[in-house]
């Protein structure tokens, strides 16, 4: 700041007495400077506080997440299922408001979570999440376990409307069994048929086994991949194309079947079933979010799990004892296997 305006363009420059310093009254200037300094200190304190707390509107939003005006958005498939109705009731009783966002398929929830349109989702197992992360270069993380669902083999129906077989051992040699064609359930379905003794593999089973790994000459049945949602209806149609099929739990009830009608199920508590633990997923930055963790804890309470067991017709094996760190380790191992398998 210049002491006077005589050095500005167009100013008249008076003669100065160079024997003595120029004396200027600085009182007004000092007052202005003091005011500016106070304002800057206050501004620094304000912005420093908000940076420490996440900043501006975002910080306010984070602090109020789970309130009535800012509910936790959770993406699911089947928002009206009993467990979600009970979960929402239990959450609000504990002061946490949630918005259960319904999706019609399995392909949109992870992109919505990654984009910030959802806060959490619950629809997938660890293997599905691992595939999504690796294929898309993402880092979504498990926050808590829900359940493992045994994968069942169901008989085709006869023209009388009744199942043709009551035990997988009764399947005729050379008959055809359908399996889901999506990459995450296909390998598991092959593992189920291997455990049942109706297919033989050329090598060891892994979470990435494909139909080409089946030794057809040594297997009792042939395997054909189909869209998961089509298998149950094809079995019930009573045709001769299939003798049985492996059906995801999600499609069993839709086809009017009962999970207890399965002629074979896998062991849901085995180590090999860990890739199929269904989980709550969040963005990596939110694994320590207290509100989101509270949501998982509320879901894992008896009233909600009872409703989940009702929805699964008693087939769910709860996975609520796994810690976040354990689930994250399982996910990391699966992702490493995927990368190795892709080489």
N, C-alpha and C positions, 0 to 999 in steps of 0.2 A: 504494500500500500504506500503510495507517495504521500509526503507530508503536505503538499499543496498541489494545486492544479496547474502550476506554471510550467510544468514539463510536458503537459498534454499538447498535442498538435494544435497550433493556432494560438497558443497562450502567449501573453506578453511577459518576457523575462526581465524582472527588475534587477538593478544592480544590488549586490549584497556586500556587506562589510565582512570581509574575510578574516578580519582580526579577531572576531568573536564568533562563537558558534551560534547558529540560528536557534533561537529559543521558541518553542511552539507549545501552546497549552494542550496537553495530552489528556486532560480529564475526561472529555466526552468520548475520545477514542478508547480509553481504558475501560470505561463503562460498557461500551459496545462489545469490546473483546471479552470482557468478563461474562456478559450475557451469552455470547456465542459459545464460549468454553463450557458454561453450564449446560447449554442445550446439547452440545456434542457429547458431553459425558452422559447425560440422560439418554440420548439416542443410542450410544454404545451399550449402555446397560440394558436398554430395552431389547435391542437386536441380539445382544449376547445371550440374554435369557431365553429369547424365542428360538435361537439356534440350538441351545442346549435342550430345548423341549420339543424339537422337531420343526419349529418354525410356523408362524402365522396360522393360516386357516387349517393347514394339514395337522398342526399340533392340536388345535381345538378339536378337529375331527377325530384324531386318535384318542384323545382323552375322553371323548363322549361315545366311543364305539360301544355298542351293546345297549344303548339307551333307546327309548321309544322312538325318538326322532332320527336315530342313526343305528339301526339294528345290524347285527352281524349277518352278512349274506352268505348262505351256505347252499351250494349247488348239489342237487341230488337227482336221481331218477326215481320217481314215485313219491312226490311230496305229500300225498294223502295217505301213505302207508301208516299203519298204527304207531310205529316207533317214532315217526316224525311228528305226528299229532301229540303224542305223549311227551316227546322231547321239548317241543315248544311250550307246552303247559308247564313242565318242570323248570325250564329255563326262566320263564317269566315269574314263576313263584320265587325264584332265587335272584330276581332283579336283573336278569339278562334278556334282552329282547333280540329275537332272531327273525330273519326273513328266509324261509325255506323256498329256494328258487328251483322250480321243476324243469328238468330237461327230458327230451324224448329219446335221446340216444346217448352213446358214450363218447362221442367225438368232440363235443363242444365245451365240456366243463373245464378241462385243463387250460385251453386257450383263454377262456373267460377268467379263470383264476390268475393266470400269468399277466393278463392285461389289467387286472385290478377291478374287473367288474364283479368279481366274487371275493370274499374274504377267506373262505374255506370251501372245500368240496368233500363229499363222501359218496363214492360210487365205485371205486376201483380197488384192485389189490396192488401189491408192491410191484409185481412184474409188469403190469400195465403202466404204472407210473414210471418205472425204469425205462421202458421202451419209449415212452413219450419224451422223457428228459434227454435220452441219448439221441434220438432221431431229430429233435428240435433244438438241441443245444441249450436246454433249460435246466433249472435246478429247483424244481418244486420238491418239497420235503414232507415226509409223514409226521403228523403231530401226535397221533394216538391210534391204537388198534381198535377194531370193531369186532370182527368175527371172521372165521374161516368157514366156508360152506362146502361140504362134501359134494363132489361131482358124481352124479348118478347116471347109470345106464338103464334105459327104459325099453321095454319090449314093444314091438310093433303090434297093432291090434288086428284081430281077425274080422271077418265079415259079420260076426255076431256081436261086435262092439266090445269084445273082451280081449285082454292081453294074450298073445299067443304063448308067451313063455313066462315062467315064474322064477327062473334061476338062469344066470348067464351060462352055466354049464350046459344048458339045454339048447343053446344056439346051434343050428346045423353047420357042419363043416362046409366052408365055401360060401356061406351067406355073407351079407353085407351089413356093416354097421356104420352109421353116420356119425361124424364128429364135427364140432364147430370149426369153421374155416378161418376164424380170426387168430392171429399169431400167438396171442397170449393164452387162449384156452385150448388151442389145437394140441400143443405139446402135452399139456396136462391130461387131456382126454386120451392121448396115446398111452400115457403113463398108467391111467386107470385100466385100460384094456390089457396092458402088459401085466399089471398086478393081478388081474382077473384070470390070466393065463390063456387069453384067446389071441394075442399077438406076440410075436417074438421080434426083438430088435437085432440089427446087425452089430450094434455096440451098446454102450451104456446109455441109459436115459438121461437127458438133461432138460432144462426148461426151454430148450430151443430145438428139441427133437421135431422132425417133420415126417410126413407120411413116407417120404423116400428112404427114411432110416428103418422102415419096417422090412423084415425079411419075410416076404409074402409066401415063399415056399415052405417056411417053417411055421406059419401062422394058421390058426384055425379059421379065422374070418378075414374078409377083405374090408378095407377102410376107405370111406369116401367122405371128403370134406364138403360141408354144406353151410349155408348161412344159418347162424345159431337160431334165429327166429323161425326158420322153416322146418327144423327137424321134428319138433313135437307134432305139428300139424300133419306132416308127412307120415309119421308113425300112426297117427289116429285115423288117417284116411283109409287104412286097411289094404293098401296095395302090396304087391309082392316084391317091390324094389328093395325094401329094407327089412331086416329081421329085428334090428334094434338101433338105438341111437343114444349118444351121450348128450344130455340136455342141461344147459345152464339153469340154475335155480330160478332166475328171473323169468324164464319162459315156461316153467312147469305149471304154475297156477293159471297162467294165461290160456294154456291149452286144456284146462280142466283136469289136469293130472294132480296126483298127490305125491309128494316126495317119498312117502313110505312105500310107494309102488315100485320104486327102483329095484331092478333085479341084481344090481351091484353098486356099491359106493366105495370111494377111496377112504383112506385113513386121514382125517383132517388134522390130527394132532402130530403127525410125523414131521421130521425135519425137512423132508422134501416138500412139505406143504407151505413152508414159510413164504415162498414167492407169492402165495395166494392169500395172504393175510389182507383183508379189507381194512382200509385206513382212512382217517381224515387227512387231507393234504392242505398245505399252506405254502405261501411263498417263503423262500429260505430266510428272508429278513424277519419273518413273523413267528419263528419257532419258539421264541421266548415270550410271545405276547400273552399276557396274563388273562385277558378276556377270552381269547381263543382257546387257551388251555382249560379255562373254566368250562367252556362249552363241551370239550371232550369229557371232562370229569362228570358233567351233568348227564351226558349221553350214556356214560358207563355205570349209572346208578341202576338199581334193581327195577324200578318202574319202567324205564325205557328199554332195558334189556329183556324184560318180560314181554313187552310189546313186540320187540324184534323177534323173539323166539316164537311168538304167536304168528307173526307174518311168515316165518320160515317153516312153519308146521313142525317145530321141534327139531329142525335139522342143523341150526346154527351152533357152531362151537365158538364160544366167546374168546376174543383175543385181547381182552382188556388189561392183561397183566404185563404186557410188553411196555418197556419204557420208550420214550422218544429216541433216546440214544441207541437202543437196541434195534429199533425199526430203521433208523437212519443207517446203521451198519449193514443190515440186511439189504437195504436199497443200494448202498454203495457196492456191495459184493455182486449183486445182480447186474448193475450197470457195468461193472468190470467184465463180467461174463459176456454181456452183450457185445461190448467192444472187441473182446477176444474172438467171439464167434463171427464178427463181421470182417475180420482180417483174412 
